[in-house]
Amino acid sequence: MTETVAEILDACRSGAMTPADVVARSFARIRAHNDPAIFITLRAERDVVAEAHALARRGDTSLPLYGIPVAVKDNIDVAGLPTTAACPAFLYRPEKDATAVARLRAAGALILGKTNLDQFATGLVGVRTPYGIGRNLFDPKLIPGGSSTGSALAVGAGIAPLALGTDTAGSGRVPAAYSNIVGLKPSLGLVSNAGVVPACRTLDCVSVFALTVDDAMTMLYVIAGPDDADPYSRPRPVHAVGPMPDGVKLGIPFAGQRLFFGDRISEAGYDAALKQLAGLGAKIVEIDIEPFYEAALLLYEGPWVAERYLTAKALIASAPESLHPVTRQIILAGAHRSAADAFAAFYQLEELRRVRDRTFRSVDALALPTAPTVYTIEQVLADPIALNSRLGTYTNFVNLLDLCGLAVPAAMRDDGIPFGITLLAPAGADAALASIGRQFHHGSGLPPGALTQDQSTFVSTPHRSR
């Protein structure tokens, strides 16, 4: 099967496939998969095929993403396509691509369309959207994860081998875990946010979804780099991915600090993943994770909620009913934050960053569950804020502490649901994490995404967000 970026590139460069063939296959899979909640805006197949033919005529098969279809989260601008951030009243039509999208096009990628998300990238559940709830690829009763829901589903279903998401609190990692794919959250500033609708502008990252770690890094090499259009862009190099270091030290929480909220299957999955890492030669070191949990609490109690308010401020003032009710409730909490509150949070965060530094003097990276558990759609609709918060247990602190992250599949649980882990390290260690994650993922022996699942047995969920 020609599924990964590397395999598709080999086929296109050898003449076994053409970019137009690859695009036609993507659209055929969209029709066969039959989930209208993956894309908010899907380009006309004839237009993408025409671009594929034009790309082939130019003949530069050396382009790093030659003929590769890509899906783009709908809070990232694609010229000529509407950007909605999953809020119809917010819709606008950008005249230029986001920097990351422009770099993808220059590398030979072909954009399929704009994918569904938790509105204004506020959520880890994938149900806070008026465009329908995307179908979990392994159990349609379960949430698909968010906020980069459609992007993760597109990759997991084999529609596109790559997709762009964003990640502020775990939006590029949680849905990756639920779709059995790789989610790469780069170091802050490594990828330009120019042309991205902000969630928390000081914390946002454009993220990558892929079937393999190598494919994710191929995409990262293309989109990374400083950009004068983004004042938060930073000139951080992305190194080549080498072999997994001998004796790498991986930090894990003390046994009494591990949170799974009663999910014994996920707890067992994590234990098995740690044994696999130890079998690869990693040294497992227990650490105090409580300061990281403390940092996570700041995300929705501190000034970063006020950052979310800034993006939707005008819309809330003019048409508050146009926002999803849960999204509106969360964002409105930032409307009355004081400068004193903000500085108190900044001071606390700096203290916690010192703890971060001490922790990473004793370990090279952290190895944590990507999500502690998974919930049904009905459970999340009934208790939307508390359950969403639980899903961010191991993700919410990451950008606040300026860490990079790599979510990789670990195993299929006994109930047929995927379980994944995330590797975390200080900013700039993106390639170092890839060296560990690549070997771990390969050793799991898992098939990519849900490509072996018979999706025809699933019926699209009738649920609409509320």
VOPAGU-2260 file (C-alpha; in pm, 1 decimal, decimal comma):
REM VOPAGU-2260
SITE   aa  ch    i         X         Y         Z
SITE  MET   A    0       0,0       0,0       0,0
SITE  THR   A    1     123,8     346,4     -88,8
SITE  GLU   A    2      13,4     543,9     216,5
SITE  THR   A    3     299,9     733,7     378,6
SITE  VAL   A    4     460,3    1045,2     238,0
SITE  ALA   A    5     778,8     851,7     170,1
SITE  GLU   A    6     589,6     581,8     -20,7
SITE  ILE   A    7     385,3     830,3    -223,4
SITE  LEU   A    8     696,5    1028,8    -314,7
SITE  ASP   A    9     872,7     711,3    -430,6
SITE  ALA   A   10     571,5     615,5    -643,3
SITE  CYS   A   11     536,9     960,3    -800,8
SITE  ARG   A   12     908,0     996,6    -868,7
SITE  SER   A   13     929,7     650,2   -1026,7
SITE  GLY   A   14     624,7     706,7   -1244,9
SITE  ALA   A   15     417,0     439,9   -1072,5
SITE  MET   A   16     169,4     711,4    -972,6
SITE  THR   A   17     112,0    1072,1   -1071,4
SITE  PRO   A   18       9,7    1358,5    -843,0
SITE  ALA   A   19    -331,0    1350,1   -1013,7
SITE  ASP   A   20    -365,3     980,9    -924,7
SITE  VAL   A   21    -291,0    1058,7    -562,0
SITE  VAL   A   22    -545,7    1341,1    -553,7
SITE  ALA   A   23    -812,3    1125,7    -720,2
SITE  ARG   A   24    -753,9     857,7    -457,8
SITE  SER   A   25    -798,2    1113,7    -178,7
SITE  PHE   A   26   -1133,1    1229,3    -315,0
SITE  ALA   A   27   -1246,4     871,5    -369,7
SITE  ARG   A   28   -1171,1     801,1      -5,5
SITE  ILE   A   29   -1360,8    1111,2     103,8
SITE  ARG   A   30   -1668,0     978,6     -76,0
SITE  ALA   A   31   -1622,1     624,3      55,8
SITE  HIS   A   32   -1560,6     738,6     413,1
SITE  ASN   A   33   -1878,1     945,9     400,7
SITE  ASP   A   34   -1825,4    1171,5     700,9
SITE  PRO   A   35   -1932,4    1526,5     609,5
SITE  ALA   A   36   -1806,5    1656,0     944,9
SITE  ILE   A   37   -1436,6    1614,2     856,3
SITE  PHE   A   38   -1418,0    1912,9     619,9
SITE  ILE   A   39   -1585,8    2249,1     660,6
SITE  THR   A   40   -1479,1    2352,8     310,7
SITE  LEU   A   41   -1371,6    2094,1      54,4
SITE  ARG   A   42   -1220,2    2212,6    -270,8
SITE  ALA   A   43   -1364,4    2091,8    -600,6
SITE  GLU   A   44   -1184,4    1777,6    -709,9
SITE  ARG   A   45   -1135,1    1912,6   -1062,5
SITE  ASP   A   46    -949,6    2216,8    -927,4
SITE  VAL   A   47    -707,2    2010,4    -719,0
SITE  VAL   A   48    -654,6    1764,7   -1005,0
SITE  ALA   A   49    -578,6    2058,6   -1235,0
SITE  GLU   A   50    -315,4    2179,4    -986,6
SITE  ALA   A   51    -171,6    1827,2    -976,3
SITE  HIS   A   52    -140,4    1817,9   -1356,1
SITE  ALA   A   53      24,7    2161,2   -1355,0
SITE  LEU   A   54     268,9    2042,7   -1089,2
SITE  ALA   A   55     356,8    1736,9   -1300,5
SITE  ARG   A   56     411,5    1952,6   -1608,2
SITE  ARG   A   57     664,4    2162,0   -1420,2
SITE  GLY   A   58     853,4    1839,4   -1368,3
SITE  ASP   A   59    1038,1    1915,5   -1045,1
SITE  THR   A   60     991,2    1579,5    -873,1
SITE  SER   A   61    1264,4    1668,5    -622,9
SITE  LEU   A   62    1024,1    1890,4    -429,1
SITE  PRO   A   63    1004,6    1754,4     -73,6
SITE  LEU   A   64     623,1    1721,0     -82,3
SITE  TYR   A   65     577,8    1663,5    -456,1
SITE  GLY   A   66     212,9    1573,2    -515,5
SITE  ILE   A   67     129,5    1516,5    -147,9
SITE  PRO   A   68    -232,9    1599,3     -52,2
SITE  VAL   A   69    -266,6    1804,6     265,9
SITE  ALA   A   70    -568,8    1897,8     478,2
SITE  VAL   A   71    -566,0    2230,9     665,5
SITE  LYS   A   72    -743,3    2316,8     989,8
SITE  ASP   A   73    -999,4    2589,2     935,4
SITE  ASN   A   74    -833,7    2844,7    1157,8
SITE  ILE   A   75    -539,4    2860,6     914,9
SITE  ASP   A   76    -575,6    3075,3     603,4
SITE  VAL   A   77    -581,0    2926,1     255,3
SITE  ALA   A   78    -611,4    3193,0     -13,3
SITE  GLY   A   79    -957,3    3197,8    -171,1
SITE  LEU   A   80   -1114,0    2957,8      78,5
SITE  PRO   A   81   -1321,8    3082,6     370,7
SITE  THR   A   82   -1170,2    3079,5     717,5
SITE  THR   A   83   -1438,3    3020,7     979,7
SITE  ALA   A   84   -1265,2    2892,6    1297,1
SITE  ALA   A   85   -1585,9    2682,4    1310,5
SITE  CYS   A   86   -1796,0    2995,2    1362,5
SITE  PRO   A   87   -2003,9    3092,3    1055,2
SITE  ALA   A   88   -2047,9    3450,0    1178,5
SITE  PHE   A   89   -1669,5    3492,9    1193,0
SITE  LEU   A   90   -1616,5    3385,7     829,9
SITE  TYR   A   91   -1379,1    3580,4     607,9
SITE  ARG   A   92   -1201,8    3504,2     279,7
SITE  PRO   A   93    -826,3    3561,6     296,6
SITE  GLU   A   94    -644,2    3684,8      -9,9
SITE  LYS   A   95    -318,6    3512,9      82,1
SITE  ASP   A   96    -207,1    3187,3     233,8
SITE  ALA   A   97     -86,2    3153,2     588,2
SITE  THR   A   98     293,1    3128,6     587,2
SITE  ALA   A   99     283,2    2755,6     666,9
SITE  VAL   A  100      42,3    2691,5     378,6
SITE  ALA   A  101     252,2    2898,4     136,7
SITE  ARG   A  102     557,9    2694,7     230,4
SITE  LEU   A  103     366,7    2371,4     175,0
SITE  ARG   A  104     258,1    2481,3    -171,9
SITE  ALA   A  105     613,2    2582,4    -260,2
SITE  ALA   A  106     725,0    2233,7    -156,9
SITE  GLY   A  107     479,3    2068,7    -398,0
SITE  ALA   A  108     187,6    1995,5    -162,6
SITE  LEU   A  109    -172,1    2007,9    -285,5
SITE  ILE   A  110    -437,7    2150,8     -51,8
SITE  LEU   A  111    -760,6    1946,7     -31,6
SITE  GLY   A  112    -964,0    2176,6     190,1
SITE  LYS   A  113   -1032,0    2316,9     536,9
SITE  THR   A  114   -1107,8    2085,8     827,8
SITE  ASN   A  115   -1348,3    2098,3    1121,0
SITE  LEU   A  116   -1242,6    2201,5    1470,6
SITE  ASP   A  117   -1362,6    2292,6    1814,7
SITE  GLN   A  118   -1477,6    2650,3    1766,4
SITE  PHE   A  119   -1195,4    2905,7    1793,0
SITE  ALA   A  120    -966,8    2610,9    1875,8
SITE  THR   A  121   -1115,7    2607,0    2225,5
SITE  GLY   A  122   -1153,0    2245,5    2332,6
SITE  LEU   A  123    -996,1    1900,4    2325,7
SITE  VAL   A  124   -1314,7    1711,8    2245,9
SITE  GLY   A  125   -1415,2    1779,0    1884,9
SITE  VAL   A  126   -1784,1    1840,3    1960,7
SITE  ARG   A  127   -1789,5    2221,5    1997,0
SITE  THR   A  128   -1870,3    2299,4    1636,6
SITE  PRO   A  129   -2184,8    2379,3    1437,2
SITE  TYR   A  130   -2051,0    2177,6    1142,7
SITE  GLY   A  131   -2128,5    1835,2    1290,3
SITE  ILE   A  132   -1929,1    1597,7    1507,0
SITE  GLY   A  133   -1660,6    1405,9    1322,1
SITE  ARG   A  134   -1683,7    1030,0    1353,4
SITE  ASN   A  135   -1428,4     860,2    1577,2
SITE  LEU   A  136   -1249,5     613,0    1350,9
SITE  PHE   A  137   -1261,6     325,6    1599,5
SITE  ASP   A  138   -1593,2     369,0    1782,0
SITE  PRO   A  139   -1855,8     617,5    1662,8
SITE  LYS   A  140   -1994,0     656,2    2015,2
SITE  LEU   A  141   -1665,8     816,8    2127,2
SITE  ILE   A  142   -1548,2    1172,8    2080,5
SITE  PRO   A  143   -1293,6    1221,9    1801,0
SITE  GLY   A  144   -1082,4    1463,7    2006,2
SITE  GLY   A  145   -1003,8    1824,5    1930,1
SITE  SER   A  146    -955,8    2093,6    1862,5
SITE  SER   A  147    -784,7    1985,5    1537,6
SITE  THR   A  148   -1053,7    1723,8    1486,3
SITE  GLY   A  149   -1095,2    1711,1    1109,7
SITE  SER   A  150    -722,7    1723,1    1040,9
SITE  ALA   A  151    -655,9    1420,4    1260,3
SITE  LEU   A  152    -950,1    1229,0    1113,6
SITE  ALA   A  153    -839,2    1304,8     757,3
SITE  VAL   A  154    -496,8    1154,5     822,6
SITE  GLY   A  155    -623,2     861,5    1027,9
SITE  ALA   A  156    -878,6     770,0     760,2
SITE  GLY   A  157    -615,5     778,9     484,6
SITE  ILE   A  158    -770,5    1078,4     308,0
SITE  ALA   A  159    -449,6    1282,3     334,3
SITE  PRO   A  160    -108,8    1161,4     452,3
SITE  LEU   A  161     -43,6    1499,5     612,4
SITE  ALA   A  162    -251,5    1771,0     776,8
SITE  LEU   A  163    -197,8    2100,8     951,2
SITE  GLY   A  164    -349,5    2158,9    1292,0
SITE  THR   A  165    -285,9    2401,8    1572,7
SITE  ASP   A  166    -192,6    2331,1    1932,2
SITE  THR   A  167    -234,8    2561,5    2230,8
SITE  ALA   A  168    -340,7    2321,2    2504,7
SITE  GLY   A  169    -315,3    1980,6    2337,2
SITE  SER   A  170    -518,6    2029,5    2020,3
SITE  GLY   A  171    -252,5    1869,3    1803,1
SITE  ARG   A  172    -193,3    1573,6    2035,3
SITE  VAL   A  173    -522,8    1450,1    2183,7
SITE  PRO   A  174    -698,1    1393,8    1846,5
SITE  ALA   A  175    -382,6    1225,6    1716,7
SITE  ALA   A  176    -403,8     973,7    1999,9
SITE  TYR   A  177    -768,9     898,1    1927,3
SITE  SER   A  178    -695,2     848,0    1554,8
SITE  ASN   A  179    -386,0     627,5    1604,6
SITE  ILE   A  180    -155,2     871,8    1427,0
SITE  VAL   A  181     143,8    1094,7    1501,5
SITE  GLY   A  182      88,0    1448,0    1630,5
SITE  LEU   A  183     390,3    1678,0    1632,7
SITE  LYS   A  184     372,9    1996,8    1840,6
SITE  PRO   A  185     676,8    2204,9    1748,7
SITE  SER   A  186     875,5    2431,9    1976,0
SITE  LEU   A  187     711,5    2771,2    2020,7
SITE  GLY   A  188     799,7    3004,6    1735,4
SITE  LEU   A  189     954,2    2734,6    1517,5
SITE  VAL   A  190     662,7    2753,9    1271,1
SITE  SER   A  191     511,1    3089,5    1178,7
SITE  ASN   A  192     160,5    3167,9    1302,3
SITE  ALA   A  193     108,2    3437,0    1037,5
SITE  GLY   A  194    -233,3    3373,7     884,4
SITE  VAL   A  195    -358,5    3173,3    1183,4
SITE  VAL   A  196    -664,3    3281,2    1383,9
SITE  PRO   A  197    -523,1    3321,3    1735,9
SITE  ALA   A  198    -644,4    3119,5    2031,0
SITE  CYS   A  199    -372,1    3231,2    2273,2
SITE  ARG   A  200    -130,4    3420,9    2054,5
SITE  THR   A  201     163,7    3382,5    2292,7
SITE  LEU   A  202     117,7    3004,5    2314,7
SITE  ASP   A  203     -20,9    2893,5    1976,2
SITE  CYS   A  204     167,0    2647,6    1755,2
SITE  VAL   A  205      92,2    2526,1    1405,3
SITE  SER   A  206     108,7    2148,6    1443,1
SITE  VAL   A  207     154,8    1846,5    1217,2
SITE  PHE   A  208     -45,0    1525,9    1175,1
SITE  ALA   A  209     107,4    1228,5     994,1
SITE  LEU   A  210     103,9     849,5     981,2
SITE  THR   A  211     471,1     820,7    1080,9
SITE  VAL   A  212     727,7    1025,5    1268,9
SITE  ASP   A  213     945,6    1050,2     958,3
SITE  ASP   A  214     654,5    1194,6     759,0
SITE  ALA   A  215     582,0    1445,1    1035,8
SITE  MET   A  216     942,6    1560,7    1035,2
SITE  THR   A  217     941,5    1590,4     656,1
SITE  MET   A  218     651,4    1832,6     688,5
SITE  LEU   A  219     814,8    2018,3     976,1
SITE  TYR   A  220    1131,8    2077,1     774,8
SITE  VAL   A  221     915,6    2240,6     505,5
SITE  ILE   A  222     707,9    2471,6     725,7
SITE  ALA   A  223     966,6    2562,9     991,1
SITE  GLY   A  224    1168,0    2881,3     982,4
SITE  PRO   A  225    1155,9    3243,3    1096,6
SITE  ASP   A  226     902,7    3480,3     946,3
SITE  ASP   A  227     899,8    3858,1     973,3
SITE  ALA   A  228     519,3    3848,2     948,0
SITE  ASP   A  229     498,0    3679,3    1288,7
SITE  PRO   A  230     652,5    3870,4    1579,1
SITE  TYR   A  231     651,5    3550,6    1787,0
SITE  SER   A  232     852,3    3360,7    1527,4
SITE  ARG   A  233    1194,7    3246,0    1649,7
SITE  PRO   A  234    1502,4    3135,3    1452,5
SITE  ARG   A  235    1524,9    2783,2    1591,0
SITE  PRO   A  236    1701,0    2520,6    1379,6
SITE  VAL   A  237    1549,5    2179,1    1314,9
SITE  HIS   A  238    1823,7    1918,6    1325,2
SITE  ALA   A  239    1836,1    1590,2    1137,9
SITE  VAL   A  240    1680,6    1293,5    1315,9
SITE  GLY   A  241    1945,1    1050,6    1432,6
SITE  PRO   A  242    1925,2     715,9    1610,3
SITE  MET   A  243    1769,2     691,4    1953,3
SITE  PRO   A  244    2043,4     775,6    2205,8
SITE  ASP   A  245    2171,3     495,5    2425,5
SITE  GLY   A  246    2052,4     522,7    2783,7
SITE  VAL   A  247    1821,8     818,6    2722,1
SITE  LYS   A  248    1659,0     921,6    3051,1
SITE  LEU   A  249    1281,1     949,5    3035,9
SITE  GLY   A  250    1089,1    1109,0    3322,0
SITE  ILE   A  251     755,8     965,3    3431,0
SITE  PRO   A  252     526,0    1063,5    3720,3
SITE  PHE   A  253     554,4     891,6    4055,7
SITE  ALA   A  254     301,2     609,9    4066,4
SITE  GLY   A  255      73,0     798,3    4304,0
SITE  GLN   A  256      66,6    1103,9    4075,8
SITE  ARG   A  257     -53,8     929,0    3759,3
SITE  LEU   A  258    -406,6    1031,0    3668,5
SITE  PHE   A  259    -635,9     809,2    3459,7
SITE  PHE   A  260    -972,6     895,5    3621,3
SITE  GLY   A  261   -1058,3     531,8    3676,4
SITE  ASP   A  262    -958,4     413,7    3328,6
SITE  ARG   A  263    -769,2      93,3    3412,0
SITE  ILE   A  264    -722,2       5,0    3045,6
SITE  SER   A  265    -535,1     327,5    2972,8
SITE  GLU   A  266    -333,9     281,6    3291,0
SITE  ALA   A  267    -229,7     -65,3    3174,3
SITE  GLY   A  268    -149,0      76,2    2830,9
SITE  TYR   A  269      84,1     330,1    2986,1
SITE  ASP   A  270     260,2      63,7    3192,6
SITE  ALA   A  271     310,2    -143,9    2877,9
SITE  ALA   A  272     448,1     156,3    2689,4
SITE  LEU   A  273     701,9     220,2    2965,8
SITE  LYS   A  274     815,4    -142,1    2945,9
SITE  GLN   A  275     857,0    -104,6    2571,0
SITE  LEU   A  276    1064,4     211,1    2616,6
SITE  ALA   A  277    1281,5      36,5    2875,4
SITE  GLY   A  278    1324,8    -250,8    2632,1
SITE  LEU   A  279    1460,1      -3,1    2377,6
SITE  GLY   A  280    1730,5      96,9    2625,4
SITE  ALA   A  281    1568,9     400,2    2785,5
SITE  LYS   A  282    1626,1     460,4    3154,6
SITE  ILE   A  283    1293,1     531,2    3326,5
SITE  VAL   A  284    1319,0     794,0    3602,4
SITE  GLU   A  285    1029,8     886,6    3830,7
SITE  ILE   A  286     980,0    1260,5    3883,0
SITE  ASP   A  287     745,8    1491,5    4072,2
SITE  ILE   A  288     483,4    1587,8    3812,6
SITE  GLU   A  289     277,8    1808,0    4047,6
SITE  PRO   A  290     443,4    2137,0    3941,3
SITE  PHE   A  291     351,8    2056,2    3580,0
SITE  TYR   A  292      -9,7    1998,1    3682,3
SITE  GLU   A  293       5,3    2332,9    3864,7
SITE  ALA   A  294     120,4    2503,4    3546,6
SITE  ALA   A  295    -165,5    2341,5    3355,9
SITE  LEU   A  296    -420,2    2505,4    3585,4
SITE  LEU   A  297    -294,8    2848,9    3481,7
SITE  LEU   A  298    -414,6    2801,1    3125,3
SITE  TYR   A  299    -780,4    2854,9    3208,1
SITE  GLU   A  300    -739,7    3049,7    3530,1
SITE  GLY   A  301    -483,9    3308,3    3422,8
SITE  PRO   A  302    -440,3    3576,7    3157,1
SITE  TRP   A  303    -439,0    3325,5    2873,4
SITE  VAL   A  304    -818,9    3309,4    2888,3
SITE  ALA   A  305    -814,1    3682,9    2826,1
SITE  GLU   A  306    -604,3    3617,2    2516,6
SITE  ARG   A  307    -880,7    3392,4    2386,2
SITE  TYR   A  308   -1131,1    3671,3    2454,0
SITE  LEU   A  309    -940,7    3915,8    2232,7
SITE  THR   A  310   -1006,0    3714,2    1916,0
SITE  ALA   A  311   -1381,8    3685,2    1966,8
SITE  LYS   A  312   -1435,3    4014,6    2151,5
SITE  ALA   A  313   -1608,9    4199,9    1867,2
SITE  LEU   A  314   -1828,2    3904,5    1779,4
SITE  ILE   A  315   -1932,0    3849,9    2139,8
SITE  ALA   A  316   -2027,0    4217,1    2164,2
SITE  SER   A  317   -2231,2    4219,3    1843,6
SITE  ALA   A  318   -2372,3    3866,8    1817,0
SITE  PRO   A  319   -2297,4    3655,1    2124,7
SITE  GLU   A  320   -2555,3    3395,4    2019,5
SITE  SER   A  321   -2339,9    3314,9    1715,2
SITE  LEU   A  322   -2083,9    3138,9    1934,9
SITE  HIS   A  323   -2117,7    2782,9    2056,6
SITE  PRO   A  324   -2256,4    2814,9    2413,1
SITE  VAL   A  325   -1967,7    2626,8    2576,9
SITE  THR   A  326   -1709,2    2821,9    2379,4
SITE  ARG   A  327   -1879,8    3147,7    2471,5
SITE  GLN   A  328   -1884,7    3053,4    2840,2
SITE  ILE   A  329   -1512,5    2975,9    2840,7
SITE  ILE   A  330   -1407,1    3282,6    2643,8
SITE  LEU   A  331   -1626,0    3521,6    2843,1
SITE  ALA   A  332   -1436,3    3416,8    3155,5
SITE  GLY   A  333   -1145,6    3616,0    3016,5
SITE  ALA   A  334   -1340,4    3938,7    2973,0
SITE  HIS   A  335   -1283,5    4071,8    3323,7
SITE  ARG   A  336    -927,1    3967,3    3403,3
SITE  SER   A  337    -721,1    4244,0    3559,6
SITE  ALA   A  338    -362,1    4341,4    3494,7
SITE  ALA   A  339    -288,6    4244,2    3854,5
SITE  ASP   A  340    -426,3    3895,2    3787,1
SITE  ALA   A  341    -206,5    3869,9    3479,7
SITE  PHE   A  342     113,8    3966,1    3658,8
SITE  ALA   A  343      40,1    3726,3    3944,8
SITE  ALA   A  344       6,6    3446,6    3689,6
SITE  PHE   A  345     326,1    3552,2    3510,3
SITE  TYR   A  346     518,0    3544,4    3837,1
SITE  GLN   A  347     384,9    3199,0    3921,8
SITE  LEU   A  348     468,9    3068,6    3577,3
SITE  GLU   A  349     827,6    3189,9    3600,2
SITE  GLU   A  350     868,3    3001,2    3925,6
SITE  LEU   A  351     730,1    2687,8    3761,8
SITE  ARG   A  352     967,7    2729,9    3468,2
SITE  ARG   A  353    1254,6    2711,6    3716,9
SITE  VAL   A  354    1112,6    2380,1    3835,5
SITE  ARG   A  355    1096,4    2272,0    3471,6
SITE  ASP   A  356    1466,1    2350,4    3431,7
SITE  ARG   A  357    1559,3    2149,6    3739,8
SITE  THR   A  358    1352,7    1855,7    3617,3
SITE  PHE   A  359    1521,3    1848,9    3278,7
SITE  ARG   A  360    1863,6    1852,4    3439,1
SITE  SER   A  361    1785,2    1499,7    3561,1
SITE  VAL   A  362    1601,0    1364,5    3251,7
SITE  ASP   A  363    1626,3    1412,2    2876,5
SITE  ALA   A  364    1252,8    1400,7    2810,5
SITE  LEU   A  365     920,0    1314,1    2968,0
SITE  ALA   A  366     713,2    1015,5    2852,6
SITE  LEU   A  367     347,6    1067,3    2946,9
SITE  PRO   A  368       7,6     942,2    2836,6
SITE  THR   A  369    -125,6    1165,8    2560,8
SITE  ALA   A  370    -471,9    1152,5    2716,8
SITE  PRO   A  371    -566,7     983,3    3043,5
SITE  THR   A  372    -888,9     836,3    2906,1
SITE  VAL   A  373   -1156,0     880,5    2639,3
SITE  TYR   A  374   -1523,4     971,3    2671,6
SITE  THR   A  375   -1837,7     917,2    2471,4
SITE  ILE   A  376   -2004,2    1202,1    2288,0
SITE  GLU   A  377   -2299,4    1179,6    2524,2
SITE  GLN   A  378   -2077,1    1205,6    2830,1
SITE  VAL   A  379   -1903,4    1517,1    2697,9
SITE  LEU   A  380   -2226,1    1685,0    2592,2
SITE  ALA   A  381   -2360,4    1626,1    2943,1
SITE  ASP   A  382   -2049,2    1756,5    3123,3
SITE  PRO   A  383   -1855,8    1957,1    2865,4
SITE  ILE   A  384   -1610,0    2157,9    3074,1
SITE  ALA   A  385   -1500,4    1915,6    3346,2
SITE  LEU   A  386   -1440,2    1622,7    3108,7
SITE  ASN   A  387   -1256,6    1843,8    2860,0
SITE  SER   A  388   -1032,9    1960,8    3143,9
SITE  ARG   A  389    -946,3    1602,7    3234,7
SITE  LEU   A  390    -835,5    1533,0    2878,8
SITE  GLY   A  391    -578,7    1812,1    2910,5
SITE  THR   A  392    -411,7    1660,8    3216,1
SITE  TYR   A  393     -89,4    1581,2    3031,4
SITE  THR   A  394    -110,8    1850,3    2762,2
SITE  ASN   A  395    -225,3    2183,7    2908,1
SITE  PHE   A  396     109,7    2276,6    3063,5
SITE  VAL   A  397     327,1    2211,2    2759,5
SITE  ASN   A  398     318,9    2545,0    2577,6
SITE  LEU   A  399     313,2    2742,6    2900,7
SITE  LEU   A  400     642,2    2574,6    2993,5
SITE  ASP   A  401     785,1    2617,6    2640,9
SITE  LEU   A  402     822,2    2248,2    2566,3
SITE  CYS   A  403     806,0    2066,4    2235,6
SITE  GLY   A  404     600,1    1750,2    2206,5
SITE  LEU   A  405     555,1    1440,8    1994,7
SITE  ALA   A  406     244,9    1222,2    2033,7
SITE  VAL   A  407     288,0     869,7    1899,7
SITE  PRO   A  408      60,6     565,2    1895,7
SITE  ALA   A  409     151,5     304,4    2155,5
SITE  ALA   A  410    -100,7      21,1    2133,3
SITE  MET   A  411    -456,4     -81,5    2064,4
SITE  ARG   A  412    -640,2    -124,5    2392,9
SITE  ASP   A  413    -829,5    -444,2    2468,1
SITE  ASP   A  414   -1151,1    -262,0    2376,9
SITE  GLY   A  415   -1018,6    -175,1    2030,4
SITE  ILE   A  416    -947,9     191,1    2105,2
SITE  PRO   A  417    -598,4     332,4    2037,2
SITE  PHE   A  418    -375,4     446,6    2322,0
SITE  GLY   A  419     -81,9     681,4    2274,5
SITE  ILE   A  420     200,4     844,6    2462,8
SITE  THR   A  421     361,5    1185,1    2426,5
SITE  LEU   A  422     729,9    1266,7    2453,1
SITE  LEU   A  423     810,4    1614,8    2586,2
SITE  ALA   A  424    1137,1    1808,0    2604,7
SITE  PRO   A  425    1259,2    2167,8    2627,8
SITE  ALA   A  426    1220,6    2387,1    2321,6
SITE  GLY   A  427    1464,5    2306,8    2042,6
SITE  ALA   A  428    1466,2    1933,0    2104,3
SITE  ASP   A  429    1213,9    1851,0    1829,7
SITE  ALA   A  430    1451,5    1620,9    1639,5
SITE  ALA   A  431    1571,1    1453,6    1958,5
SITE  LEU   A  432    1211,6    1359,8    2042,7
SITE  ALA   A  433    1165,2    1229,1    1688,5
SITE  SER   A  434    1464,0     997,2    1730,0
SITE  ILE   A  435    1293,3     835,6    2030,9
SITE  GLY   A  436     939,5     844,1    1895,1
SITE  ARG   A  437    1036,4     693,6    1561,4
SITE  GLN   A  438    1191,6     386,7    1718,5
SITE  PHE   A  439     911,5     348,4    1972,5
SITE  HIS   A  440     637,2     375,3    1709,3
SITE  HIS   A  441     812,3     132,3    1478,0
SITE  GLY   A  442     848,7    -113,9    1764,0
SITE  SER   A  443     476,9    -101,0    1841,8
SITE  GLY   A  444     398,8    -280,1    1515,2
SITE  LEU   A  445      71,9     -87,1    1482,7
SITE  PRO   A  446     -88,5     -37,3    1140,4
SITE  PRO   A  447    -115,2     329,7    1043,0
SITE  GLY   A  448    -423,2     521,0    1150,0
SITE  ALA   A  449    -747,1     336,0    1086,8
SITE  LEU   A  450    -650,4     208,7     742,3
SITE  THR   A  451    -731,0    -148,9     839,2
SITE  GLN   A  452   -1069,8     -54,3     986,9
SITE  ASP   A  453   -1385,1    -117,1     783,1
SITE  GLN   A  454   -1545,6     225,8     807,2
SITE  SER   A  455   -1844,5     113,2     599,9
SITE  THR   A  456   -1985,4     -54,9     910,4
SITE  PHE   A  457   -2003,6     280,0    1089,7
SITE  VAL   A  458   -2298,6     511,3    1053,3
SITE  SER   A  459   -2228,6     883,5    1066,2
SITE  THR   A  460   -2324,1    1016,4    1407,9
SITE  PRO   A  461   -2653,9    1205,4    1416,4
SITE  HIS   A  462   -2524,5    1426,3    1696,3
SITE  ARG   A  463   -2500,7    1798,1    1638,8
SITE  SER   A  464   -2309,9    2015,5    1880,6
SITE  ARG   A  465   -2515,3    2196,6    2137,1
